[in-house]
Amino acid sequence: MPNGNEKSLPLRKCVGCAQMMPKESLVRVVKNKEGEVFIDRSGKANGRGAYICKCSADCIKAARKGRRIEKTLKAPVPEEIYQELEKVQ
């Protein structure tokens, strides 16, 4: 149990494998107010976000097949985003 001096790691759920993981080990895909969908490398951009494992091709494949990023963001995700996610690994 953390005491008052320790910070707890923020956890997020991967849309590919549905496991809770530390935020640093995930990539965030964001839809902003203007409806633009992009990869947020800082993890701090404003907008609705979906997280996916950085180093798992299986997670990207599952997210693409089940359209999980689209469902989370409530917007279509361009093919370029998936291609960029595959390069992040």
URKA-V873296 format. One record per residue. N is the residue number from 1. PHI is phi in degrees with one decimal (999 if undefined). OMEGA is omega in whole degrees, -180 to 180 (none if undefined). Layout:
# URKA-V873296
n=N phi=PHI omega=OMEGA
n=N phi=PHI omega=OMEGA
This chain:
# URKA-V873296
n=1 phi=999 omega=-177
n=2 phi=-69.7 omega=175
n=3 phi=-88.3 omega=-174
n=4 phi=-64.8 omega=-177
n=5 phi=-92.1 omega=-176
n=6 phi=-95.1 omega=176
n=7 phi=-95.2 omega=176
n=8 phi=-85.8 omega=179
n=9 phi=-74.8 omega=177
n=10 phi=-70.1 omega=179
n=11 phi=-106.8 omega=176
n=12 phi=-136.1 omega=-179
n=13 phi=-97.8 omega=176
n=14 phi=-71.8 omega=180
n=15 phi=-74.5 omega=179
n=16 phi=-82.7 omega=-175
n=17 phi=-106.1 omega=179
n=18 phi=63.7 omega=176
n=19 phi=-97.7 omega=175
n=20 phi=-78.7 omega=-178
n=21 phi=-140.6 omega=175
n=22 phi=-60.2 omega=-177
n=23 phi=-53.6 omega=-178
n=24 phi=-65.6 omega=-178
n=25 phi=-92.9 omega=-179
n=26 phi=-121.7 omega=174
n=27 phi=-107.3 omega=-179
n=28 phi=-105.7 omega=173
n=29 phi=-107.7 omega=-172
n=30 phi=-123.6 omega=167
n=31 phi=-115.9 omega=-179
n=32 phi=-88.9 omega=-178
n=33 phi=-58.4 omega=-179
n=34 phi=-78.0 omega=179
n=35 phi=88.7 omega=178
n=36 phi=-76.5 omega=177
n=37 phi=-109.7 omega=-179
n=38 phi=-154.2 omega=177
n=39 phi=-85.5 omega=-179
n=40 phi=-99.2 omega=-178
n=41 phi=-72.9 omega=180
n=42 phi=-80.3 omega=-177
n=43 phi=77.5 omega=-175
n=44 phi=-127.0 omega=-178
n=45 phi=-66.6 omega=177
n=46 phi=-70.7 omega=176
n=47 phi=129.4 omega=179
n=48 phi=-78.1 omega=-176
n=49 phi=-120.8 omega=173
n=50 phi=-128.3 omega=-177
n=51 phi=-108.4 omega=178
n=52 phi=-143.5 omega=-178
n=53 phi=-57.2 omega=-180
n=54 phi=-68.7 omega=-169
n=55 phi=-113.2 omega=179
n=56 phi=-132.4 omega=176
n=57 phi=-64.7 omega=179
n=58 phi=-64.2 omega=179
n=59 phi=-65.5 omega=179
n=60 phi=-64.1 omega=180
n=61 phi=-63.2 omega=180
n=62 phi=-65.8 omega=179
n=63 phi=-64.9 omega=179
n=64 phi=-68.0 omega=-177
n=65 phi=-62.8 omega=-179
n=66 phi=-87.7 omega=-178
n=67 phi=53.1 omega=-174
n=68 phi=-71.6 omega=178
n=69 phi=-68.4 omega=178
n=70 phi=-58.6 omega=-179
n=71 phi=-65.8 omega=-180
n=72 phi=-67.9 omega=-178
n=73 phi=-83.1 omega=-176
n=74 phi=58.1 omega=-179
n=75 phi=-159.5 omega=176
n=76 phi=-69.0 omega=-180
n=77 phi=-110.1 omega=179
n=78 phi=-62.3 omega=179
n=79 phi=-57.7 omega=-179
n=80 phi=-60.8 omega=180
n=81 phi=-64.9 omega=179
n=82 phi=-63.7 omega=179
n=83 phi=-64.2 omega=179
n=84 phi=-67.7 omega=178
n=85 phi=-61.5 omega=179
n=86 phi=-64.8 omega=178
n=87 phi=-76.6 omega=-177
n=88 phi=-64.3 omega=-177
n=89 phi=-49.0 omega=none
